[in-house]
Amino acid sequence: MKKISITDITLRRAAEGGTLGFKEKLEIAKALDQLNVSAIELAPLGESKADSIFVKTLASLIHNTALSLPVGLTQDGARRSWEALRQADRPRLVVDVPVSSVQMEYIARKKPEQMLDTIKALVETCAALCPDVEFCATDASRAEIGYLCQAIETAIQAGAGSVCICDTAGIMLPDEFGAFLADLYEKIPALKDVFVKVLCDDALELAGASAVRALRVGACGVKTCLMGTTAPQLRTLCGIVKHKGDALKLYSAVKVTELERTLTRIRRVTGSDTREKEAAAPQDDSVTYDAQDSIAAVSEGVRALGYDLSEEDLAKVYEEFLRLAAKKPVSRRELDAIVAASAMQVPAAYTLESYVINSGNIITNTACLRLSHNGLSQEGLSTGDGPIDAAFKAIEGVTGRHYELEDFHIDAVTEGKEAIGRAIVRLRSEGRLYSGSGVSTDIVSAAIRAYLGALNKIVYEENEQ
């Protein structure tokens, strides 16, 4: 089995678009570190001091993952990059240069022979500063094959320990890219002695397939994006490895079960998930329903919340709605709670036996849960950003299932220090929403029971299909 090294370039591509702030970039970097990607590639340093501050901040925060920093086209740039990156646990300097005639002339203002000298000088400078140096041929698929071989050989001889072959034009089909890489292995014997990774842009929506073809030819690493569309999606590559890894003899260290949760959180932080915003809008409690509203009006409100209920479940929701509406107007949040408590009540595939939570501001939040499934007790242990996040991850560890957490909220049912809280969890599976509710004086217990309620509905429906 070959272990795939995954370098995520989301922060580099985001910097090129200029769409993310300091806080958002930090959140993405921390999320990638927790997902256990092999490396996070940053954007080259600009003239602003803020760029260096950002790199130094990440260097102090990221401990599991390598930090890759492109050095630009000058030796001074290489030294500046190293000064910013040197405190990282696993620093990597990247010499990425164009190697096609047009790009060398247009971007670097250099002739081919001058570029070879630049590659040699930059790699030697970086190798003297940092033990991990990567050479990246940014437009390899557009270069003349003879010159590309010269450039790669020059970089390896100068001290590059890894080489990245790029199809940034996204013009090659998977078999073409595989043949292209195989040809390079044949023409450059030294390529077998270094770590080879690939980057395929997704212009033809075949980047994932091209990357897998390259891995089968001999490459060991792939550059992906957690977010964005110009490179293979991390979720796409992980999905291929998850379902076909045994057949392809490939695996990665990325925590696949946490990937969707991470994507949801990052979209929320960056404001890039329009569906998330649309889903949040119906929670506006200024919209209310009363006892005069027909079942059709309530049905429309339920659909606005994102649910697709059967006639039987809708009738149960409307019956419970009328009981509450006889006493007071019903808000959309309360209607959501009614759906969670009344619709799709199913036998419990998973039930909670016990849980232990360790939480505090100076310790790592951990959760240990024991669930019963088909008469068997199973235990899950996980850490998280908080006690509830840790608990949800522990459930995923037991069930081996991950579903997108569409919404989670807790409301007080009673008042006072011993107030009872009701938790609502909404999970998305195959495009449909499933909700569960839990009630307890302990909000963690309420949250766990709500999550299990939604999970049991999904499991029941899957088993019925």
C-alpha positions as CSV (number, residue, x, y, z in Angstrom):
1,M,0.0,0.0,0.0
2,K,1.3,3.4,-0.9
3,K,0.7,6.3,1.4
4,I,-0.3,9.5,-0.4
5,S,1.1,12.8,0.7
6,I,-1.5,15.5,0.3
7,T,-0.5,19.2,0.1
8,D,-3.4,21.6,0.4
9,I,-3.1,24.8,-1.6
10,T,-6.3,26.5,-0.5
11,L,-4.5,29.4,1.3
12,R,-2.3,30.0,-1.7
13,R,-5.2,30.2,-4.2
14,A,-7.3,32.3,-1.7
15,A,-4.4,34.8,-1.4
16,E,-4.3,35.1,-5.2
17,G,-8.0,36.0,-5.2
18,G,-7.6,38.3,-2.1
19,T,-11.0,37.1,-0.7
20,L,-10.0,36.0,2.8
21,G,-9.0,38.0,5.9
22,F,-6.4,37.1,8.5
23,K,-8.8,35.3,10.8
24,E,-10.4,33.2,8.1
25,K,-7.0,32.1,6.8
26,L,-6.0,31.1,10.3
27,E,-9.2,29.1,10.7
28,I,-8.5,27.2,7.4
29,A,-4.9,26.5,8.4
30,K,-6.0,25.1,11.8
31,A,-8.7,23.0,10.2
32,L,-6.2,21.5,7.7
33,D,-3.8,20.8,10.5
34,Q,-6.5,18.9,12.4
35,L,-7.4,17.0,9.3
36,N,-3.9,15.7,9.1
37,V,-3.0,16.8,5.6
38,S,0.7,16.4,4.9
39,A,1.4,20.0,4.1
40,I,-0.2,23.4,3.8
41,E,1.1,25.6,1.0
42,L,1.0,29.3,1.5
43,A,1.2,32.2,-0.9
44,P,4.6,33.8,-1.6
45,L,5.5,36.8,0.7
46,G,4.4,40.2,-0.7
47,E,5.9,43.5,0.3
48,S,3.5,43.9,3.2
49,K,4.8,43.1,6.7
50,A,1.4,41.5,7.3
51,D,2.4,38.6,5.1
52,S,5.5,37.8,7.2
53,I,3.4,38.2,10.4
54,F,0.8,35.7,9.1
55,V,3.5,33.1,8.2
56,K,5.2,33.5,11.6
57,T,1.8,33.2,13.4
58,L,1.1,30.0,11.5
59,A,4.6,28.7,12.3
60,S,3.8,29.0,16.0
61,L,0.3,27.4,15.7
62,I,0.7,24.5,13.2
63,H,2.4,21.4,14.7
64,N,1.2,18.3,12.8
65,T,1.5,19.6,9.3
66,A,4.4,20.9,7.2
67,L,4.2,24.5,6.1
68,S,5.3,25.1,2.5
69,L,6.3,28.6,1.4
70,P,7.1,29.6,-2.2
71,V,10.2,31.8,-2.3
72,G,9.7,33.8,-5.5
73,L,12.4,34.3,-8.1
74,T,15.2,36.0,-6.1
75,Q,17.7,34.8,-3.5
76,D,16.7,37.7,-1.3
77,G,13.1,36.4,-1.5
78,A,14.3,33.0,-0.4
79,R,16.1,34.4,2.6
80,R,13.0,36.6,3.6
81,S,10.8,33.5,3.3
82,W,13.1,31.5,5.5
83,E,13.1,34.2,8.2
84,A,9.3,34.1,8.3
85,L,9.1,30.3,8.2
86,R,12.1,29.2,10.2
87,Q,10.2,28.6,13.5
88,A,7.8,26.1,12.0
89,D,8.0,22.6,13.3
90,R,8.2,21.3,9.7
91,P,9.3,24.1,7.3
92,R,9.5,23.6,3.5
93,L,10.8,26.1,1.0
94,V,9.3,25.9,-2.5
95,V,11.1,27.0,-5.7
96,D,8.3,27.3,-8.2
97,V,9.1,28.7,-11.6
98,P,7.5,28.6,-15.1
99,V,9.3,26.4,-17.5
100,S,7.4,27.0,-20.8
101,S,8.9,29.6,-23.2
102,V,5.9,31.9,-23.1
103,Q,5.6,31.9,-19.3
104,M,9.3,32.3,-18.7
105,E,9.3,35.4,-20.9
106,Y,6.0,36.8,-19.7
107,I,6.2,36.1,-15.9
108,A,9.9,35.9,-15.2
109,R,11.4,38.0,-18.0
110,K,14.1,35.3,-18.5
111,K,15.4,33.3,-21.4
112,P,15.6,29.5,-21.0
113,E,19.3,29.5,-20.1
114,Q,18.8,32.3,-17.6
115,M,16.0,30.3,-16.0
116,L,18.2,27.3,-15.5
117,D,20.8,29.5,-13.7
118,T,18.0,30.9,-11.6
119,I,16.7,27.4,-10.7
120,K,20.2,26.3,-9.7
121,A,20.9,29.4,-7.6
122,L,17.5,29.4,-5.8
123,V,17.5,25.7,-5.0
124,E,21.1,25.9,-3.6
125,T,20.2,28.9,-1.5
126,C,17.1,27.2,-0.1
127,A,18.9,24.0,0.5
128,A,21.5,25.8,2.6
129,L,18.7,27.3,4.7
130,C,16.1,24.6,5.0
131,P,16.4,20.8,5.0
132,D,13.2,20.4,2.9
133,V,13.3,22.0,-0.5
134,E,10.7,21.4,-3.3
135,F,11.1,22.3,-6.9
136,C,7.8,23.0,-8.7
137,A,7.5,23.2,-12.5
138,T,4.4,25.3,-12.5
139,D,3.5,24.8,-16.2
140,A,5.2,21.5,-17.0
141,S,2.5,20.3,-19.4
142,R,3.2,23.4,-21.6
143,A,7.0,23.1,-21.6
144,E,9.2,21.5,-24.3
145,I,10.0,18.1,-22.9
146,G,13.7,18.4,-23.4
147,Y,13.9,21.7,-21.5
148,L,11.6,20.4,-18.7
149,C,14.0,17.5,-18.2
150,Q,16.9,19.9,-18.0
151,A,15.1,22.1,-15.4
152,I,14.2,19.1,-13.2
153,E,17.7,17.7,-13.4
154,T,19.2,21.0,-12.5
155,A,16.9,21.4,-9.4
156,I,17.7,17.8,-8.2
157,Q,21.4,18.3,-8.6
158,A,21.2,21.6,-6.7
159,G,19.6,19.9,-3.7
160,A,15.8,19.7,-4.2
161,G,14.4,16.7,-2.3
162,S,11.0,16.8,-4.0
163,V,9.6,17.7,-7.4
164,C,6.1,18.8,-8.3
165,I,4.9,18.3,-11.9
166,C,2.0,20.6,-12.8
167,D,-0.7,20.6,-15.4
168,T,-1.9,24.0,-14.4
169,A,-3.6,24.4,-17.8
170,G,-5.7,21.4,-17.0
171,I,-5.4,20.3,-20.6
172,M,-4.4,16.6,-20.2
173,L,-6.7,13.7,-19.9
174,P,-5.8,11.2,-17.1
175,D,-4.1,8.7,-19.5
176,E,-2.2,11.5,-21.2
177,F,-1.0,12.9,-17.9
178,G,0.0,9.4,-16.7
179,A,2.0,8.8,-20.0
180,F,3.6,12.3,-19.6
181,L,4.8,11.5,-16.1
182,A,6.0,8.0,-17.1
183,D,8.0,9.6,-19.9
184,L,9.7,11.9,-17.4
185,Y,10.6,9.0,-15.2
186,E,12.2,7.3,-18.2
187,K,14.1,10.4,-19.4
188,I,15.3,11.5,-15.9
189,P,16.7,8.6,-13.9
190,A,17.3,10.9,-10.9
191,L,13.5,11.4,-10.6
192,K,13.2,8.0,-9.0
193,D,15.4,9.1,-6.1
194,V,13.3,12.1,-5.1
195,F,9.7,12.6,-3.8
196,V,7.4,13.3,-6.8
197,K,4.1,15.1,-6.4
198,V,1.6,16.4,-9.0
199,L,-0.9,19.3,-9.4
200,C,-3.6,19.0,-12.0
201,D,-6.0,21.9,-12.5
202,D,-9.7,20.9,-12.9
203,A,-10.5,22.6,-16.2
204,L,-11.9,19.3,-17.6
205,E,-13.3,18.2,-14.2
206,L,-10.9,15.2,-14.4
207,A,-8.2,16.4,-11.9
208,G,-8.9,13.7,-9.4
209,A,-8.7,11.0,-12.0
210,S,-5.5,12.5,-13.4
211,A,-3.9,12.6,-10.0
212,V,-4.8,8.9,-9.3
213,R,-3.3,8.0,-12.7
214,A,-0.1,9.8,-11.7
215,L,0.0,8.0,-8.4
216,R,-0.2,4.7,-10.1
217,V,2.7,5.6,-12.4
218,G,5.0,6.5,-9.5
219,A,4.1,9.8,-7.9
220,C,3.7,9.9,-4.2
221,G,2.0,13.2,-3.5
222,V,-0.9,15.4,-4.8
223,K,-1.7,19.0,-4.3
224,T,-5.4,19.6,-3.6
225,C,-7.8,22.3,-2.4
226,L,-10.1,22.1,0.6
227,M,-12.1,24.8,-1.1
228,G,-12.1,26.1,-4.6
229,T,-12.5,24.6,-8.1
230,T,-9.2,25.1,-9.9
231,A,-7.4,22.1,-8.4
232,P,-8.6,18.6,-7.4
233,Q,-10.9,18.9,-4.4
234,L,-9.6,17.3,-1.2
235,R,-12.9,15.6,-0.7
236,T,-12.8,14.2,-4.3
237,L,-9.4,12.6,-3.8
238,C,-10.3,11.3,-0.3
239,G,-13.5,9.9,-1.7
240,I,-11.5,8.0,-4.4
241,V,-9.1,6.7,-1.8
242,K,-11.9,5.7,0.6
243,H,-13.9,3.7,-1.9
244,K,-11.1,2.4,-4.2
245,G,-8.0,2.6,-2.0
246,D,-7.7,-1.2,-1.5
247,A,-8.0,-1.9,-5.2
248,L,-5.5,0.9,-6.1
249,K,-3.3,0.0,-3.1
250,L,-3.4,3.7,-1.9
251,Y,-4.2,5.3,1.4
252,S,-3.8,8.6,3.1
253,A,-3.6,9.9,6.7
254,V,-6.4,12.5,6.2
255,K,-9.2,12.1,8.7
256,V,-12.0,11.5,6.2
257,T,-14.8,11.3,8.7
258,E,-14.1,14.8,9.8
259,L,-13.7,16.3,6.3
260,E,-17.4,17.2,5.7
261,R,-17.7,18.7,9.2
262,T,-14.6,20.8,8.6
263,L,-15.9,22.0,5.2
264,T,-19.1,23.1,6.8
265,R,-17.3,25.0,9.5
266,I,-15.0,26.7,7.1
267,R,-17.8,27.7,4.8
268,R,-19.6,29.2,7.7
269,V,-16.4,31.1,8.8
270,T,-15.7,32.4,5.3
271,G,-19.4,33.1,4.4
272,S,-19.0,31.0,1.2
273,D,-21.8,28.6,1.7
274,T,-24.9,30.2,0.3
275,R,-27.0,27.2,1.1
276,E,-26.0,27.6,4.8
277,K,-27.2,31.2,4.7
278,E,-30.4,30.2,3.0
279,A,-31.0,27.5,5.6
280,A,-30.3,29.9,8.4
281,A,-32.8,32.5,7.2
282,P,-35.9,30.5,8.0
283,Q,-34.9,30.5,11.7
284,D,-36.0,34.2,11.9
285,D,-38.4,34.2,14.8
286,S,-40.2,37.3,13.5
287,V,-42.2,34.9,11.3
288,T,-44.9,33.1,13.3
289,Y,-47.9,30.8,12.7
290,D,-51.1,30.6,14.7
291,A,-54.1,28.3,15.1
292,Q,-55.8,29.9,12.1
293,D,-53.1,28.7,9.7
294,S,-54.0,25.7,7.5
295,I,-52.0,22.6,7.1
296,A,-50.9,23.9,3.7
297,A,-49.4,27.0,5.3
298,V,-47.6,24.9,7.9
299,S,-46.4,22.5,5.2
300,E,-44.9,25.5,3.3
301,G,-43.1,26.6,6.5
302,V,-41.8,23.1,7.0
303,R,-40.5,23.1,3.4
304,A,-38.9,26.5,4.0
305,L,-36.9,24.9,6.8
306,G,-35.6,22.3,4.4
307,Y,-37.6,19.2,5.2
308,D,-39.4,17.0,2.8
309,L,-42.0,15.1,4.9
310,S,-44.4,12.4,4.0
311,E,-48.2,13.0,4.3
312,E,-48.2,10.9,7.5
313,D,-45.4,12.8,9.1
314,L,-46.9,16.2,8.0
315,A,-50.1,15.2,9.7
316,K,-48.3,14.4,13.0
317,V,-46.4,17.8,12.8
318,Y,-49.7,19.7,12.1
319,E,-51.4,17.9,15.0
320,E,-48.6,18.9,17.4
321,F,-48.5,22.4,15.9
322,L,-52.2,22.9,16.7
323,R,-51.7,22.0,20.3
324,L,-49.0,24.6,20.8
325,A,-50.7,27.2,18.6
326,A,-53.8,27.1,20.8
327,K,-51.7,28.6,23.5
328,K,-49.4,31.0,21.6
329,P,-48.1,31.9,18.2
330,V,-45.5,29.4,16.9
331,S,-42.2,30.7,15.7
332,R,-40.2,29.0,12.9
333,R,-37.6,27.8,15.4
334,E,-40.5,26.2,17.4
335,L,-41.9,24.7,14.3
336,D,-38.4,23.2,13.6
337,A,-38.5,21.7,17.1
338,I,-41.9,20.2,16.4
339,V,-40.6,18.5,13.3
340,A,-37.7,17.1,15.2
341,A,-39.9,15.7,17.9
342,S,-42.9,14.5,15.9
343,A,-41.8,13.5,12.4
344,M,-40.2,10.2,11.3
345,Q,-40.3,8.6,14.8
346,V,-38.4,5.4,14.2
347,P,-36.9,2.5,16.3
348,A,-33.6,3.5,17.8
349,A,-30.7,1.8,16.1
350,Y,-28.3,3.5,18.4
351,T,-29.0,4.3,22.1
352,L,-26.9,6.1,24.6
353,E,-25.6,4.0,27.6
354,S,-23.2,6.4,29.2
355,Y,-20.8,9.3,28.5
356,V,-17.9,11.1,30.2
357,I,-16.9,14.6,29.2
358,N,-13.6,16.3,30.1
359,S,-13.7,20.0,29.3
360,G,-11.9,23.2,30.4
361,N,-10.0,26.2,29.1
362,I,-6.5,24.7,29.9
363,I,-7.2,21.1,28.7
364,T,-8.2,19.4,25.5
365,N,-11.9,18.7,25.3
366,T,-12.5,15.0,25.2
367,A,-15.6,12.8,25.1
368,C,-15.9,9.1,25.8
369,L,-19.3,7.6,24.9
370,R,-20.8,4.1,25.1
371,L,-23.6,3.4,22.6
372,S,-25.7,0.3,22.2
373,H,-26.3,-1.0,18.7
374,N,-28.1,-4.2,18.0
375,G,-27.6,-5.3,21.6
376,L,-23.8,-4.7,21.5
377,S,-22.0,-2.0,23.4
378,Q,-19.5,0.1,21.5
379,E,-17.3,2.8,22.8
380,G,-16.0,5.9,21.1
381,L,-13.4,8.4,22.3
382,S,-12.6,11.7,20.6
383,T,-11.3,15.2,21.1
384,G,-13.0,18.4,19.8
385,D,-13.2,22.1,19.8
386,G,-15.6,21.9,22.7
387,P,-17.4,19.2,24.7
388,I,-20.3,19.0,22.2
389,D,-18.0,18.8,19.2
390,A,-16.0,16.1,20.9
391,A,-19.2,14.2,21.7
392,F,-20.4,14.3,18.1
393,K,-17.0,13.1,16.8
394,A,-17.1,10.3,19.3
395,I,-20.5,9.2,17.9
396,E,-19.0,9.3,14.4
397,G,-16.1,7.1,15.7
398,V,-18.6,4.5,16.9
399,T,-20.9,4.5,13.9
400,G,-18.3,5.0,11.2
401,R,-20.7,7.5,9.7
402,H,-20.3,11.2,9.0
403,Y,-23.2,13.5,8.0
404,E,-23.1,17.2,7.4
405,L,-24.3,19.1,10.5
406,E,-26.7,21.5,9.0
407,D,-27.8,23.2,12.2
408,F,-27.5,22.8,16.0
409,H,-29.1,24.9,18.7
410,I,-30.3,24.7,22.3
411,D,-33.3,26.5,23.7
412,A,-34.4,26.8,27.4
413,V,-37.7,25.0,28.1
414,T,-37.9,26.2,31.7
415,E,-36.3,29.0,33.7
416,G,-33.9,29.1,36.7
417,K,-30.6,27.5,37.6
418,E,-32.0,24.0,37.0
419,A,-33.5,25.0,33.6
420,I,-34.3,22.2,31.1
421,G,-32.7,22.7,27.7
422,R,-34.0,21.3,24.4
423,A,-31.4,20.6,21.7
424,I,-32.2,20.4,18.0
425,V,-29.8,18.7,15.6
426,R,-30.3,18.8,11.9
427,L,-28.2,16.4,9.7
428,R,-28.1,16.3,6.0
429,S,-27.8,13.0,4.1
430,E,-28.2,12.5,0.4
431,G,-29.6,16.0,0.1
432,R,-32.3,15.5,2.7
433,L,-32.6,16.9,6.2
434,Y,-33.2,14.8,9.3
435,S,-33.7,16.3,12.7
436,G,-33.6,15.0,16.2
437,S,-34.4,16.6,19.6
438,G,-33.1,15.9,23.1
439,V,-34.2,17.3,26.4
440,S,-32.1,17.4,29.6
441,T,-30.9,19.7,32.4
442,D,-27.4,18.8,31.0
443,I,-27.0,20.5,27.6
444,V,-24.3,18.0,26.5
445,S,-26.7,15.1,27.2
446,A,-29.5,16.9,25.3
447,A,-27.1,17.5,22.3
448,I,-26.0,13.8,22.3
449,R,-29.6,12.6,22.4
450,A,-30.6,15.0,19.6
451,Y,-27.8,13.9,17.4
452,L,-28.7,10.2,17.9
453,G,-32.3,11.0,17.2
454,A,-31.4,12.4,13.8
455,L,-28.9,9.7,13.1
456,N,-31.4,6.9,13.9
457,K,-33.8,8.4,11.3
458,I,-31.1,8.3,8.6
459,V,-30.1,4.7,9.5
460,Y,-33.8,3.6,9.5
461,E,-34.4,5.1,6.1
462,E,-31.2,3.6,4.6
463,N,-32.2,0.2,5.9
464,E,-35.7,0.5,4.4
465,Q,-34.3,1.3,0.9
